[in-house]
Amino acid sequence: MRPTQLSLLVLAAAAVAPLATRGEAVPAAHAAVVTPLGAEARTYAIDAVHSAVLFRTTHLGLSAAWGRFNAFEGELTFSEDASACAVRVSIDPASVDSASTGRDDHLKGQDFLNVAQFPKATFASSKVALEEGGALSVTGTLSLHGVEKEVTFEARLLGEGDRGERFGKRIGFEGELVINRRDFGMTTYPNEAIGDEIRLILAFEGAGK
């Protein structure tokens, strides 16, 4: 087995190790399926049909409030050398979807996303490092609501491989980023009404270019 193959298999095993150490079966949907594709960096376009950008906050300090952004694009670059990896994504805030038209209109307005003035949100990584246990530490610049801030979040490779003529070369990536909306200028309403802490879940499938 070549070293590049071994590094991918170690990364795949680390992603599911926490379940194995508790003696639980690894669900098939969460098991990493990795096919070595060589040592060179590979770039994948995010396939929005098989991907999701979700967010979670709290409402009235009592319950979870979930939503998603339906329009986004970007690319993932992966290599066995983590320093050559990259994540780039552009999100259309006007595509916010909270399962309520009235609430969506409010979120698009000046109290929150103000999509008329800030029609795009972006993230571009500047550093990716392999952490102990196989997780990826992703650092980069998040631009949201006219504010740019450096953020770091943990992510994991779900799998990478060639899925034949129909799908071609594919990769699965998932990360979770926690931000404070007030850091990005969205200060209307107290934390007791709408939670200050926003969890962003980035679940991407990339198609080889």
Residue frames as a rotation matrix with the C-alpha (Angstrom) as fourth column:
MET 1
0.578 0.816 0.000 0.00
0.816 -0.578 0.000 0.00
0.000 0.000 -1.000 0.00
ARG 2
-0.204 -0.653 0.730 1.37
0.586 -0.678 -0.443 3.41
0.784 0.338 0.521 -0.98
PRO 3
-0.809 -0.164 -0.564 1.80
0.574 -0.428 -0.698 6.10
-0.127 -0.889 0.440 1.76
THR 4
-0.848 0.529 0.021 -0.86
-0.504 -0.819 0.273 8.27
0.162 0.220 0.962 0.10
GLN 5
-0.132 0.812 -0.569 -3.32
-0.111 0.558 0.822 5.39
0.985 0.172 0.016 0.26
LEU 6
-0.344 -0.076 -0.936 -2.48
0.814 0.472 -0.338 4.77
0.468 -0.878 -0.100 3.89
SER 7
-0.984 -0.066 -0.164 -3.00
0.143 -0.841 -0.521 8.43
-0.104 -0.537 0.837 4.86
LEU 8
-0.515 0.857 -0.031 -6.48
-0.649 -0.366 0.667 8.46
0.560 0.364 0.744 3.33
LEU 9
0.027 0.533 -0.846 -7.46
0.224 0.821 0.525 5.24
0.974 -0.204 -0.097 5.06
VAL 10
-0.654 -0.311 -0.690 -6.20
0.733 -0.038 -0.679 6.56
0.185 -0.950 0.252 8.42
LEU 11
-0.940 0.337 0.060 -8.25
-0.341 -0.935 -0.101 9.72
0.022 -0.115 0.993 7.93
ALA 12
-0.196 0.909 -0.367 -11.33
-0.476 0.239 0.846 7.66
0.858 0.340 0.386 7.11
ALA 13
-0.122 0.110 -0.986 -10.88
0.619 0.785 0.011 5.42
0.776 -0.609 -0.164 10.14
ALA 14
-0.900 -0.284 -0.331 -10.41
0.435 -0.521 -0.735 8.40
0.036 -0.805 0.592 12.45
ALA 15
-0.709 0.673 0.212 -13.70
-0.538 -0.710 0.454 9.92
0.456 0.208 0.865 11.29
VAL 16
0.300 0.888 -0.349 -15.66
-0.414 0.451 0.791 6.92
0.860 -0.092 0.503 12.60
ALA 17
-0.543 -0.654 -0.527 -13.43
0.169 0.529 -0.831 5.98
0.823 -0.540 -0.177 15.55
PRO 18
-0.752 0.243 0.612 -15.58
-0.646 -0.453 -0.614 7.70
0.128 -0.858 0.498 18.25
LEU 19
0.365 0.928 -0.076 -18.47
-0.904 0.372 0.208 5.32
0.221 -0.007 0.975 17.49
ALA 20
0.309 -0.296 -0.904 -16.22
-0.116 0.931 -0.345 2.28
0.944 0.212 0.253 17.41
THR 21
-0.742 -0.668 0.051 -14.71
-0.113 0.050 -0.992 3.05
0.661 -0.742 -0.112 20.80
ARG 22
-0.452 0.653 0.608 -18.19
-0.876 -0.194 -0.442 3.07
-0.171 -0.732 0.660 22.35
GLY 23
-0.835 0.057 0.547 -18.88
0.035 0.998 -0.051 -0.34
-0.549 -0.024 -0.836 20.87
GLU 24
0.205 0.953 -0.224 -21.60
-0.207 -0.181 -0.961 0.98
-0.957 0.244 0.160 18.56
ALA 25
0.012 -0.116 0.993 -22.10
0.874 0.484 0.046 -0.10
-0.486 0.867 0.108 14.98
VAL 26
-0.712 -0.296 -0.637 -21.18
-0.026 -0.895 0.446 2.56
-0.702 0.334 0.629 12.45
PRO 27
0.402 0.914 0.055 -24.28
0.073 0.028 -0.997 3.49
-0.913 0.405 -0.056 10.38
ALA 28
0.035 -0.391 0.920 -23.71
0.924 0.363 0.119 2.88
-0.380 0.846 0.374 6.69
ALA 29
0.745 0.340 0.574 -24.69
0.574 -0.765 -0.293 6.47
0.339 0.547 -0.765 5.88
HIS 30
0.909 -0.401 0.111 -21.89
-0.402 -0.780 0.479 7.79
-0.106 -0.481 -0.871 8.12
ALA 31
0.475 -0.778 0.411 -19.13
0.416 0.610 0.675 5.34
-0.776 -0.150 0.613 7.25
ALA 32
0.262 -0.472 -0.842 -16.37
-0.689 -0.702 0.179 6.99
-0.676 0.533 -0.509 5.22
VAL 33
0.673 -0.071 0.736 -15.84
0.488 0.791 -0.370 5.34
-0.556 0.608 0.566 1.84
VAL 34
0.482 -0.612 -0.627 -12.50
-0.564 -0.764 0.312 6.42
-0.670 0.204 -0.714 0.48
THR 35
0.773 -0.306 0.556 -10.90
0.591 0.666 -0.455 5.38
-0.231 0.680 0.695 -2.79
PRO 36
0.014 -0.843 -0.538 -7.32
0.291 -0.511 0.809 6.68
-0.957 -0.168 0.238 -3.21
LEU 37
0.885 0.349 0.308 -7.07
0.403 -0.246 -0.882 8.96
-0.232 0.904 -0.358 -6.22
GLY 38
0.260 -0.879 0.400 -3.38
0.728 -0.094 -0.679 9.85
0.634 0.468 0.616 -6.01
ALA 39
-0.166 -0.481 -0.861 -1.18
0.955 -0.296 -0.018 12.29
-0.246 -0.825 0.508 -4.16
GLU 40
-0.828 -0.196 0.526 -1.94
0.401 -0.862 0.310 15.39
0.392 0.468 0.792 -6.21
ALA 41
-0.737 0.607 -0.297 -4.43
-0.099 -0.531 -0.841 18.02
-0.668 -0.591 0.452 -5.02
ARG 42
-0.660 0.620 0.424 -7.93
0.721 0.364 0.590 17.43
0.211 0.695 -0.687 -6.38
THR 43
-0.902 0.388 -0.189 -10.50
-0.309 -0.886 -0.346 20.20
-0.302 -0.253 0.919 -6.89
TYR 44
-0.614 0.779 0.126 -14.25
0.788 0.595 0.157 19.58
0.047 0.196 -0.980 -6.76
ALA 45
-0.727 0.512 0.458 -17.16
-0.322 -0.843 0.431 21.88
0.607 0.166 0.777 -7.56
ILE 46
-0.830 0.487 0.271 -19.83
-0.188 0.213 -0.959 21.87
-0.525 -0.847 -0.086 -4.85
ASP 47
-0.751 0.657 -0.069 -22.88
0.249 0.379 0.891 19.97
0.612 0.652 -0.448 -6.08
ALA 48
-0.781 0.427 0.456 -25.70
-0.617 -0.645 -0.451 22.01
0.102 -0.634 0.767 -4.51
VAL 49
0.144 0.882 -0.448 -28.29
-0.681 0.417 0.602 19.32
0.718 0.218 0.661 -5.28
HIS 50
0.478 -0.058 -0.876 -26.48
0.402 0.902 0.160 16.92
0.781 -0.429 0.454 -2.93
SER 51
-0.665 -0.728 -0.167 -25.31
0.548 -0.324 -0.771 19.53
0.507 -0.604 0.615 -0.40
ALA 52
0.526 0.848 -0.060 -26.79
0.660 -0.363 0.658 21.75
0.536 -0.386 -0.751 2.29
VAL 53
-0.744 -0.583 0.327 -26.03
0.196 -0.658 -0.727 24.96
0.639 -0.477 0.604 4.20
LEU 54
0.288 0.872 -0.396 -28.07
0.626 0.142 0.767 24.91
0.725 -0.469 -0.505 7.40
PHE 55
-0.636 -0.468 0.613 -28.29
-0.211 -0.659 -0.722 27.23
0.742 -0.588 0.321 10.39
ARG 56
0.158 0.637 -0.754 -29.57
0.723 0.446 0.528 26.85
0.673 -0.628 -0.390 13.93
THR 57
-0.724 -0.286 0.628 -30.31
-0.245 -0.744 -0.622 29.37
0.645 -0.604 0.469 16.67
THR 58
-0.709 0.522 -0.475 -32.79
0.702 0.460 -0.543 29.60
-0.065 -0.718 -0.693 19.56
HIS 59
-0.374 0.695 0.615 -36.21
0.066 -0.641 0.764 31.22
0.925 0.326 0.194 19.85
LEU 60
0.505 0.604 0.616 -37.38
-0.473 -0.403 0.783 32.83
0.721 -0.688 0.082 23.10
GLY 61
-0.362 -0.767 0.530 -34.58
-0.899 0.137 -0.416 30.98
0.246 -0.627 -0.739 24.86
LEU 62
0.096 0.571 0.815 -36.77
-0.744 0.585 -0.322 27.90
-0.661 -0.576 0.481 24.80
SER 63
0.680 0.293 0.672 -36.50
0.175 0.825 -0.537 26.08
-0.712 0.483 0.510 21.50
ALA 64
-0.485 -0.851 0.200 -34.31
0.338 0.028 0.941 25.45
-0.806 0.524 0.274 18.50
ALA 65
0.644 0.608 -0.465 -34.98
-0.209 -0.444 -0.871 27.40
-0.736 0.658 -0.158 15.31
TRP 66
-0.249 -0.725 0.642 -33.63
0.440 0.505 0.742 25.91
-0.863 0.467 0.193 12.08
GLY 67
0.745 0.447 -0.494 -33.30
-0.281 -0.461 -0.841 27.16
-0.604 0.766 -0.218 8.55
ARG 68
0.082 -0.713 0.696 -31.23
0.717 0.527 0.455 26.80
-0.692 0.462 0.555 5.41
PHE 69
-0.030 -0.132 -0.991 -29.86
-0.609 -0.784 0.123 28.67
-0.793 0.607 -0.057 2.42
ASN 70
0.597 0.438 0.672 -30.98
0.165 0.752 -0.638 27.16
-0.785 0.492 0.377 -0.87
ALA 71
0.936 -0.279 0.216 -28.57
0.170 -0.181 -0.969 28.91
0.309 0.943 -0.122 -3.27
PHE 72
0.558 -0.829 0.032 -24.80
-0.473 -0.285 0.834 28.54
-0.682 -0.480 -0.551 -2.92
GLU 73
0.918 -0.371 -0.137 -21.75
0.062 0.477 -0.877 27.54
0.391 0.797 0.461 -4.93
GLY 74
0.517 -0.807 0.284 -18.08
-0.804 -0.345 0.484 26.94
-0.293 -0.479 -0.828 -4.39
GLU 75
0.540 -0.399 -0.741 -15.32
-0.304 0.729 -0.614 24.38
0.785 0.557 0.272 -4.52
LEU 76
0.831 -0.331 0.448 -13.29
-0.340 0.337 0.878 22.03
-0.441 -0.882 0.168 -2.36
THR 77
0.359 -0.792 -0.493 -9.64
-0.602 0.208 -0.771 21.20
0.714 0.574 -0.402 -2.87
PHE 78
0.858 -0.016 0.514 -8.31
-0.424 0.543 0.725 18.10
-0.291 -0.840 0.459 -1.17
SER 79
0.246 -0.834 -0.493 -4.87
-0.481 0.337 -0.809 16.53
0.841 0.437 -0.319 -0.85
GLU 80
0.544 -0.157 -0.824 -3.16
0.636 0.718 0.283 14.11
0.547 -0.678 0.491 1.53
ASP 81
-0.695 -0.706 -0.139 -1.09
0.674 -0.571 -0.469 17.18
0.252 -0.419 0.872 2.43
ALA 82
0.158 0.883 -0.442 -3.63
0.964 -0.235 -0.126 19.10
-0.215 -0.406 -0.888 4.53
SER 83
-0.254 -0.317 -0.914 -1.84
0.259 -0.933 0.251 22.39
-0.932 -0.173 0.319 3.89
ALA 84
-0.994 -0.099 -0.054 -2.87
-0.030 -0.226 0.974 22.09
-0.108 0.969 0.222 0.23
CYS 85
-0.392 0.919 0.040 -6.56
0.919 0.389 0.059 21.66
0.038 0.060 -0.997 1.08
ALA 86
-0.992 0.109 -0.056 -9.02
-0.107 -0.994 -0.037 24.53
-0.060 -0.031 0.998 0.62
VAL 87
-0.269 0.963 0.023 -12.70
0.925 0.265 -0.274 25.39
-0.270 -0.053 -0.961 1.06
ARG 88
-0.977 0.030 -0.212 -14.41
-0.082 -0.967 0.242 28.21
-0.197 0.254 0.947 -0.82
VAL 89
-0.385 0.911 0.151 -18.14
0.923 0.385 0.029 28.92
-0.031 0.150 -0.988 -0.79
SER 90
-0.972 0.219 0.083 -20.44
-0.206 -0.969 0.140 31.77
0.111 0.119 0.987 -1.83
ILE 91
-0.556 0.817 -0.153 -23.98
0.797 0.473 -0.375 31.93
-0.234 -0.330 -0.915 -0.42
ASP 92
-0.606 0.500 0.619 -26.97
0.086 -0.732 0.675 33.95
0.791 0.462 0.401 -1.61
PRO 93
-0.975 0.207 -0.087 -28.58
0.074 -0.069 -0.995 35.26
-0.212 -0.976 0.052 1.64
ALA 94
-0.446 0.858 -0.255 -31.80
-0.887 -0.462 -0.005 35.99
-0.122 0.224 0.967 -0.26
SER 95
-0.215 0.335 -0.918 -32.27
-0.409 0.822 0.396 32.22
0.887 0.460 -0.040 -0.60
VAL 96
-0.905 -0.121 0.407 -32.87
-0.425 0.219 -0.878 31.89
0.017 -0.968 -0.250 3.16
ASP 97
-0.128 0.849 -0.513 -35.57
-0.352 0.444 0.824 29.33
0.927 0.286 0.242 3.91
SER 98
-0.896 -0.139 0.423 -37.02
-0.441 0.146 -0.886 28.92
0.061 -0.980 -0.192 7.40
ALA 99
-0.747 0.661 -0.065 -40.25
0.625 0.732 0.271 27.24
0.226 0.162 -0.960 6.25
SER 100
0.201 0.816 -0.543 -42.19
0.788 -0.463 -0.405 30.50
-0.581 -0.346 -0.736 6.72
THR 101
0.077 -0.141 0.987 -42.52
0.868 -0.478 -0.136 33.12
0.491 0.867 0.085 3.97
GLY 102
0.856 0.307 0.415 -43.23
0.089 -0.880 0.467 35.89
0.509 -0.363 -0.781 6.46
ARG 103
0.778 -0.622 -0.083 -40.24
0.113 0.009 0.994 35.00
-0.618 -0.783 0.077 8.61
ASP 104
0.087 -0.761 0.642 -38.03
0.953 0.251 0.169 34.69
-0.290 0.598 0.748 5.55
ASP 105
0.410 0.129 0.903 -38.99
0.555 -0.821 -0.134 38.20
0.724 0.556 -0.408 4.47
HIS 106
0.988 -0.058 0.146 -38.08
-0.152 -0.585 0.797 39.45
0.039 -0.809 -0.586 7.95
LEU 107
0.505 -0.849 0.158 -34.72
0.451 0.415 0.790 37.66
-0.736 -0.328 0.592 7.86
LYS 108
0.071 -0.458 0.886 -33.95
0.988 -0.091 -0.125 39.23
0.138 0.884 0.446 4.48
GLY 109
0.739 0.384 0.554 -34.67
0.366 -0.919 0.148 42.72
0.566 0.094 -0.819 5.85
GLN 110
0.172 -0.725 0.667 -32.62
-0.332 -0.680 -0.654 45.27
0.928 -0.109 -0.357 7.77
ASP 111
0.681 0.107 0.725 -33.08
-0.733 0.081 0.676 43.58
0.014 -0.991 0.133 11.16
PHE 112
0.615 -0.415 0.670 -31.00
0.033 0.863 0.504 40.62
-0.788 -0.288 0.545 10.01
LEU 113
0.085 -0.690 0.719 -29.36
0.791 0.485 0.372 39.77
-0.605 0.537 0.587 6.65
ASN 114
0.356 0.124 -0.926 -30.27
-0.215 -0.954 -0.210 42.99
-0.910 0.274 -0.313 4.79
VAL 115
0.045 -0.365 0.930 -29.90
0.691 0.683 0.235 41.25
-0.721 0.632 0.284 1.45
ALA 116
0.895 0.291 0.338 -30.56
0.446 -0.606 -0.659 44.43
0.013 0.740 -0.672 -0.55
GLN 117
0.755 -0.654 0.049 -27.33
-0.655 -0.748 0.103 45.95
-0.030 -0.110 -0.993 0.79
PHE 118
-0.304 -0.876 0.374 -25.35
-0.835 0.434 0.337 42.74
-0.458 -0.210 -0.864 1.29
PRO 119
0.532 0.698 -0.479 -26.30
-0.846 0.426 -0.320 40.33
-0.020 0.576 0.817 -1.51
LYS 120
0.456 -0.433 -0.777 -23.54
-0.145 0.826 -0.545 37.80
0.878 0.361 0.314 -0.89
ALA 121
0.670 -0.369 0.644 -21.94
-0.665 0.089 0.742 35.91
-0.331 -0.925 -0.186 1.99
THR 122
0.576 -0.544 -0.609 -18.63
-0.350 0.509 -0.786 34.12
0.738 0.667 0.103 1.44
PHE 123
0.740 -0.525 0.421 -16.09
-0.327 0.266 0.907 31.93
-0.588 -0.809 0.025 3.15
ALA 124
0.690 -0.625 -0.366 -12.55
-0.265 0.252 -0.931 31.32
0.674 0.739 0.009 1.86
SER 125
0.909 -0.371 -0.190 -10.10
0.365 0.490 0.792 29.20
-0.201 -0.789 0.580 3.80
SER 126
0.626 -0.779 0.035 -6.55
-0.699 -0.580 -0.418 30.35
0.346 0.237 -0.908 4.41
LYS 127
-0.579 -0.800 0.159 -5.31
-0.783 0.490 -0.384 27.30
0.229 -0.346 -0.910 6.33
VAL 128
0.699 0.687 -0.200 -6.37
-0.583 0.709 0.396 23.68
0.414 -0.160 0.896 6.74
ALA 129
-0.445 -0.860 0.252 -4.62
-0.843 0.306 -0.443 21.47
0.303 -0.409 -0.861 9.28
LEU 130
0.155 0.412 -0.898 -5.03
-0.051 0.911 0.409 17.81
0.987 -0.017 0.162 10.22
GLU 131
0.088 -0.027 0.996 -5.80
-0.947 -0.313 0.075 17.52
0.309 -0.949 -0.053 13.92
GLU 132
-0.907 -0.373 0.195 -5.19
-0.421 0.820 -0.387 14.61
-0.016 -0.433 -0.901 16.25
GLY 133
-0.401 0.784 0.474 -7.92
0.045 0.534 -0.845 12.03
-0.915 -0.318 -0.249 15.72
GLY 134
-0.580 0.066 0.812 -8.37
0.768 0.378 0.517 12.83
-0.273 0.923 -0.270 12.03
ALA 135
0.548 0.799 -0.248 -10.46
0.669 -0.596 -0.443 16.01
-0.502 0.077 -0.861 12.21
LEU 136
-0.221 -0.545 0.809 -9.65
0.865 -0.493 -0.096 18.92
0.451 0.678 0.580 9.94
SER 137
0.063 0.167 -0.984 -9.19
0.641 -0.763 -0.089 22.39
-0.765 -0.625 -0.155 11.43
VAL 138
-0.040 0.048 0.998 -10.29
0.948 -0.313 0.053 24.95
0.315 0.949 -0.033 8.83
THR 139
-0.093 -0.061 -0.994 -9.37
0.539 -0.842 0.001 28.63
-0.837 -0.536 0.111 9.23
GLY 140
-0.536 -0.092 0.839 -10.46
0.817 -0.305 0.489 31.37
0.210 0.948 0.239 6.88
THR 141
-0.961 0.181 -0.208 -12.36
-0.129 -0.962 -0.242 34.60
-0.244 -0.206 0.948 6.32
LEU 142
-0.301 0.940 0.161 -16.14
0.943 0.318 -0.099 34.70
-0.144 0.122 -0.982 6.68
SER 143
-0.997 0.079 0.022 -17.80
-0.072 -0.968 0.240 37.70
0.040 0.238 0.971 5.02
LEU 144
-0.352 0.922 -0.164 -21.36
0.887 0.384 0.257 38.22
0.300 -0.055 -0.952 6.23
HIS 145
0.648 0.727 -0.229 -23.60
0.762 -0.620 0.186 41.28
-0.007 -0.295 -0.955 6.46
GLY 146
0.771 -0.364 0.522 -20.73
-0.020 -0.834 -0.551 43.51
0.636 0.415 -0.651 5.32
VAL 147
0.570 -0.583 0.580 -18.36
-0.785 -0.175 0.595 42.28
-0.245 -0.794 -0.557 8.04
GLU 148
0.467 -0.514 -0.720 -15.24
-0.241 0.709 -0.663 40.19
0.851 0.483 0.207 7.49
LYS 149
0.449 -0.325 0.832 -13.87
-0.875 0.026 0.483 38.07
-0.179 -0.945 -0.273 10.33
GLU 150
-0.436 -0.630 -0.642 -11.37
-0.631 0.723 -0.282 35.25
0.642 0.282 -0.713 10.61
VAL 151
0.473 0.641 0.604 -13.00
-0.872 0.437 0.219 32.10
-0.124 -0.631 0.766 11.93
THR 152
-0.711 -0.636 -0.300 -11.88
-0.650 0.757 -0.064 28.53
0.268 0.150 -0.952 12.63
PHE 153
0.365 0.846 0.388 -14.06
-0.908 0.415 -0.050 25.45
-0.204 -0.334 0.920 12.65
GLU 154
-0.559 -0.509 0.655 -13.73
-0.426 0.854 0.300 21.68
-0.711 -0.112 -0.694 12.73
ALA 155
0.360 0.625 -0.692 -14.63
-0.930 0.178 -0.323 19.57
-0.078 0.760 0.645 9.72
ARG 156
-0.183 -0.421 0.888 -14.24
-0.272 0.890 0.365 16.02
-0.945 -0.175 -0.278 8.51
LEU 157
-0.591 -0.054 -0.805 -13.83
-0.798 0.181 0.574 14.16
0.115 0.982 -0.150 5.27
LEU 158
0.253 0.775 0.580 -16.76
-0.731 0.545 -0.410 11.79
-0.633 -0.320 0.704 4.82
GLY 159
0.295 -0.190 0.936 -15.36
0.429 0.902 0.047 10.02
-0.854 0.388 0.348 1.77
GLU 160
0.130 -0.302 -0.944 -13.69
-0.793 -0.603 0.084 10.42
-0.595 0.738 -0.318 -1.58
GLY 161
-0.399 -0.297 0.868 -13.81
0.165 0.907 0.386 8.18
-0.902 0.297 -0.313 -4.61
ASP 162
-0.830 0.122 -0.545 -14.73
-0.558 -0.222 0.800 7.56
-0.024 0.967 0.253 -8.23
ARG 163
-0.331 0.817 0.472 -18.42
-0.184 0.435 -0.882 6.64
-0.926 -0.378 0.006 -8.60
GLY 164
-0.322 0.114 0.940 -18.34
0.694 0.703 0.153 5.71
-0.643 0.702 -0.306 -12.25
GLU 165
-0.695 -0.016 0.719 -19.74
0.671 -0.375 0.640 7.18
0.259 0.927 0.271 -15.44
ARG 166
0.292 0.933 0.209 -22.84
0.761 -0.359 0.540 8.73
0.579 0.002 -0.815 -13.89
PHE 167
0.957 0.153 -0.249 -21.25
0.287 -0.645 0.708 10.61
-0.052 -0.749 -0.661 -10.97
GLY 168
0.438 -0.866 0.240 -17.51
0.064 -0.237 -0.970 10.56
0.897 0.440 -0.048 -11.65
LYS 169
-0.496 -0.728 -0.473 -15.05
0.599 0.108 -0.794 11.59
0.629 -0.677 0.382 -8.94
ARG 170
0.476 0.772 0.422 -16.77
0.054 -0.504 0.862 12.76
0.878 -0.388 -0.282 -5.77
ILE 171
-0.744 -0.630 -0.221 -15.93
0.288 -0.003 -0.958 13.97
0.603 -0.776 0.184 -2.26
GLY 172
0.458 0.882 -0.111 -17.98
0.474 -0.137 0.870 14.42
0.752 -0.451 -0.481 0.92
PHE 173
-0.718 -0.685 0.122 -17.19
0.351 -0.507 -0.787 17.16
0.601 -0.523 0.605 3.44
GLU 174
0.469 0.882 -0.047 -19.00
0.502 -0.222 0.836 18.28
0.727 -0.416 -0.547 6.59
GLY 175
-0.708 -0.695 -0.127 -18.18
0.526 -0.399 -0.751 21.06
0.471 -0.598 0.648 9.05
GLU 176
0.475 0.849 -0.230 -19.86
0.798 -0.305 0.520 23.12
0.372 -0.431 -0.822 11.74
LEU 177
-0.637 -0.640 0.431 -19.11
0.470 -0.764 -0.441 26.76
0.611 -0.078 0.787 12.43
VAL 178
0.287 0.698 -0.656 -20.41
0.958 -0.202 0.204 28.70
0.009 -0.687 -0.726 15.44
ILE 179
-0.653 -0.440 0.616 -20.62
0.464 -0.876 -0.133 32.51
0.598 0.199 0.777 15.24
ASN 180
-0.347 0.543 -0.765 -22.19
0.673 -0.424 -0.606 35.33
-0.654 -0.725 -0.218 17.21
ARG 181
0.240 0.513 0.824 -24.60
0.955 -0.278 -0.105 37.32
0.175 0.812 -0.557 15.03
ARG 182
0.910 0.115 -0.398 -23.70
0.252 -0.917 0.310 40.51
-0.330 -0.382 -0.863 16.90
ASP 183
-0.058 -0.995 -0.078 -20.10
0.265 -0.091 0.960 40.19
-0.962 0.035 0.269 15.72
PHE 184
-0.698 -0.135 0.703 -21.50
0.704 0.047 0.708 40.58
-0.128 0.990 0.062 12.21
GLY 185
-0.985 0.170 0.012 -23.63
-0.167 -0.979 0.117 43.65
0.032 0.113 0.993 12.91
MET 186
-0.259 0.945 -0.200 -26.97
0.037 0.217 0.976 41.90
0.965 0.246 -0.091 13.42
THR 187
-0.949 -0.296 -0.110 -27.83
0.151 -0.117 -0.982 43.41
0.278 -0.948 0.156 16.78
THR 188
-0.322 0.905 0.278 -31.62
-0.797 -0.417 0.437 43.81
0.512 -0.081 0.855 16.62
TYR 189
0.666 0.703 -0.249 -33.49
-0.368 0.601 0.710 41.84
0.648 -0.381 0.659 19.28
PRO 190
0.104 -0.607 0.788 -32.01
-0.989 0.022 0.148 40.58
-0.107 -0.795 -0.598 22.55
ASN 191
-0.782 -0.512 -0.355 -30.57
-0.538 0.842 -0.030 37.11
0.314 0.168 -0.934 22.99
GLU 192
-0.713 0.563 0.419 -33.71
-0.126 0.484 -0.866 36.11
-0.690 -0.670 -0.274 24.91
ALA 193
0.348 0.854 -0.386 -35.78
-0.578 -0.128 -0.806 36.64
-0.738 0.504 0.450 21.77
ILE 194
0.937 -0.201 -0.287 -33.44
-0.156 0.495 -0.855 35.40
0.313 0.845 0.432 19.03
GLY 195
0.740 -0.669 -0.076 -30.27
0.478 0.444 0.758 33.60
-0.473 -0.597 0.648 20.08
ASP 196
0.569 -0.645 -0.509 -27.00
-0.675 -0.721 0.159 35.42
-0.470 0.253 -0.846 19.54
GLU 197
-0.449 -0.791 0.414 -25.21
-0.434 0.599 0.673 32.14
-0.781 0.123 -0.612 18.81
ILE 198
0.612 0.572 -0.546 -25.68
-0.748 0.197 -0.633 30.83
-0.255 0.796 0.549 15.29
ARG 199
-0.151 -0.598 0.787 -24.55
-0.086 0.801 0.593 27.36
-0.985 0.022 -0.173 14.25
LEU 200
0.360 0.170 -0.917 -23.78
-0.910 -0.153 -0.385 27.00
-0.206 0.974 0.099 10.55
ILE 201
0.146 -0.257 0.955 -23.61
-0.017 0.965 0.262 23.44
-0.989 -0.055 0.137 9.23
LEU 202
0.101 -0.237 -0.966 -21.80
-0.963 -0.267 -0.036 23.01
-0.249 0.934 -0.255 5.91
ALA 203
0.063 0.003 0.998 -22.55
-0.010 1.000 -0.003 19.61
-0.998 -0.010 0.063 4.32
PHE 204
0.246 -0.082 -0.966 -21.01
-0.868 -0.461 -0.182 19.45
-0.431 0.883 -0.185 0.86
GLU 205
0.398 -0.243 0.885 -20.68
0.475 0.880 0.028 16.89
-0.785 0.409 0.466 -1.87
GLY 206
0.094 -0.466 -0.880 -18.16
-0.618 -0.720 0.316 17.91
-0.781 0.513 -0.356 -4.51
ALA 207
0.869 0.169 0.464 -17.96
0.264 0.636 -0.726 16.77
-0.418 0.753 0.508 -8.13
GLY 208
-0.034 -0.997 0.066 -14.52
0.557 0.036 0.830 16.44
-0.830 0.065 0.554 -9.71
LYS 209
0.535 0.159 -0.830 -13.61
-0.424 -0.799 -0.426 19.09
-0.731 0.580 -0.360 -12.21
